[in-house]
Amino acid sequence: MKVLHMLAHILVLVGGLNWGLSALGINAVNLILEGFPAVESIVYILVGLSAVYLLVTTKEWRGGSSASVGGAM
């Protein structure tokens, strides 16, 4: 389970960096996987699934913390 969590963190980091670089007109995933559009799509799917996995498994998002998500109402 630790390996899956670590992999999810790495993929979300890659996705975040790619998203930040896209503001500068650079698509890092596309540059690395230039000749493999199918693999590029798989990477994007894995990044999205990793984000969902981290949201579901992080205690603060599930009410494991006394602080409310989104601020007090």
Residue frames as qw, qx, qy, qz and C-alpha x, y, z in Angstrom:
[[0.000, 0.886, 0.464, 0.000, 0.00, 0.00, 0.00],
 [0.326, -0.752, 0.105, 0.563, 2.90, 2.35, 0.72],
 [0.387, -0.075, 0.599, 0.698, 4.22, 1.83, -2.81],
 [0.150, 0.647, 0.660, 0.351, 0.84, 2.71, -4.31],
 [0.193, -0.916, -0.256, 0.242, 0.61, 5.83, -2.15],
 [0.396, -0.547, 0.330, 0.660, 4.14, 6.88, -3.16],
 [0.330, 0.205, 0.686, 0.616, 3.39, 6.27, -6.84],
 [0.037, 0.821, 0.557, 0.121, 0.19, 8.31, -6.55],
 [0.276, -0.847, -0.023, 0.455, 2.14, 11.20, -5.01],
 [0.396, -0.281, 0.521, 0.702, 4.71, 11.08, -7.80],
 [0.240, 0.452, 0.709, 0.486, 2.04, 11.03, -10.52],
 [0.072, -0.910, -0.403, 0.068, 0.15, 13.94, -8.95],
 [0.359, -0.694, 0.191, 0.595, 3.43, 15.86, -8.70],
 [0.360, 0.021, 0.645, 0.674, 4.15, 15.17, -12.38],
 [0.112, 0.693, 0.654, 0.283, 0.64, 16.32, -13.26],
 [0.212, -0.902, -0.221, 0.303, 0.97, 19.48, -11.20],
 [0.372, -0.501, 0.374, 0.686, 4.32, 20.36, -12.70],
 [0.299, 0.263, 0.708, 0.583, 3.00, 19.69, -16.19],
 [0.006, 0.837, 0.543, 0.069, -0.01, 21.88, -15.50],
 [0.288, -0.828, 0.004, 0.481, 2.23, 24.69, -14.20],
 [0.369, -0.272, 0.548, 0.700, 4.53, 24.44, -17.20],
 [0.294, 0.543, 0.704, 0.350, 1.54, 24.53, -19.53],
 [0.033, -0.925, -0.251, 0.284, 1.01, 28.14, -18.44],
 [0.202, -0.685, 0.425, 0.556, 4.36, 28.81, -20.11],
 [0.685, 0.550, -0.243, -0.412, 3.33, 26.92, -23.23],
 [0.194, 0.439, -0.877, 0.008, 5.32, 23.79, -22.35],
 [0.913, -0.153, -0.004, -0.377, 3.73, 20.34, -22.16],
 [0.192, -0.602, 0.773, -0.053, 6.39, 18.23, -20.43],
 [0.719, 0.045, 0.678, -0.147, 4.51, 14.93, -20.80],
 [0.724, 0.668, 0.129, -0.111, 4.11, 15.56, -24.52],
 [0.209, 0.830, -0.517, -0.026, 7.81, 16.44, -24.85],
 [0.384, -0.422, 0.816, -0.094, 8.87, 13.24, -23.09],
 [0.558, 0.192, 0.806, -0.036, 6.38, 10.94, -24.86],
 [0.233, 0.509, -0.260, -0.787, 6.34, 12.77, -28.19],
 [0.338, 0.218, -0.760, -0.510, 5.95, 9.75, -30.44],
 [0.221, -0.202, -0.950, 0.087, 3.52, 7.86, -28.22],
 [0.346, -0.304, -0.040, -0.887, 0.15, 9.65, -27.95],
 [0.758, -0.335, -0.496, -0.257, -1.56, 6.54, -26.54],
 [0.633, -0.166, -0.522, 0.548, 0.99, 6.34, -23.71],
 [0.046, 0.201, -0.156, 0.966, 0.54, 10.08, -23.11],
 [0.577, -0.377, -0.274, -0.670, -3.21, 9.54, -22.66],
 [0.788, -0.280, -0.537, 0.111, -2.53, 6.68, -20.24],
 [0.410, 0.030, -0.412, 0.814, -0.24, 8.96, -18.20],
 [0.247, -0.283, 0.011, -0.927, -2.99, 11.60, -17.97],
 [0.744, -0.351, -0.417, -0.385, -5.52, 8.95, -16.90],
 [0.724, -0.170, -0.531, 0.407, -3.11, 7.65, -14.23],
 [0.161, 0.171, -0.279, 0.931, -2.50, 11.19, -12.95],
 [0.491, -0.338, -0.144, -0.790, -6.26, 11.74, -12.61],
 [0.824, -0.288, -0.474, -0.114, -6.80, 8.38, -10.91],
 [0.566, 0.008, -0.499, 0.656, -3.92, 9.13, -8.55],
 [0.115, -0.281, 0.165, -0.939, -5.53, 12.41, -7.53],
 [0.718, -0.337, -0.262, -0.550, -8.82, 10.63, -6.81],
 [0.800, -0.128, -0.540, 0.228, -6.97, 7.92, -4.86],
 [0.344, 0.106, -0.435, 0.825, -5.20, 10.52, -2.71],
 [0.375, -0.334, -0.002, -0.865, -8.48, 12.37, -2.07],
 [0.819, -0.291, -0.362, -0.336, -10.16, 9.17, -0.93],
 [0.824, -0.132, -0.447, 0.323, -7.28, 7.91, 1.23],
 [0.231, 0.345, -0.339, 0.844, -6.26, 11.18, 2.90],
 [0.274, -0.436, -0.767, 0.383, -7.69, 11.32, 6.42],
 [0.009, 0.311, 0.192, -0.931, -8.35, 15.07, 6.44],
 [0.345, 0.027, -0.476, -0.809, -10.71, 14.73, 3.46],
 [0.500, -0.269, -0.800, -0.196, -12.62, 11.91, 5.16],
 [0.527, -0.719, -0.097, -0.443, -13.24, 13.80, 8.40],
 [0.828, -0.147, -0.384, 0.381, -10.18, 12.45, 10.23],
 [0.332, 0.120, -0.246, 0.903, -9.26, 15.96, 11.31],
 [0.060, -0.642, -0.596, 0.479, -11.19, 18.36, 13.55],
 [0.046, 0.447, -0.176, -0.876, -10.69, 21.16, 11.01],
 [0.639, 0.555, 0.492, -0.203, -13.43, 21.41, 8.41],
 [0.467, 0.083, 0.535, 0.700, -12.48, 21.43, 4.75],
 [0.118, 0.625, 0.476, 0.608, -13.37, 24.71, 3.07],
 [0.022, 0.300, -0.267, 0.916, -13.40, 26.81, 6.23],
 [0.042, 0.305, 0.781, -0.543, -15.90, 27.38, 8.99],
 [0.122, -0.471, -0.588, -0.646, -19.54, 28.12, 8.26]]
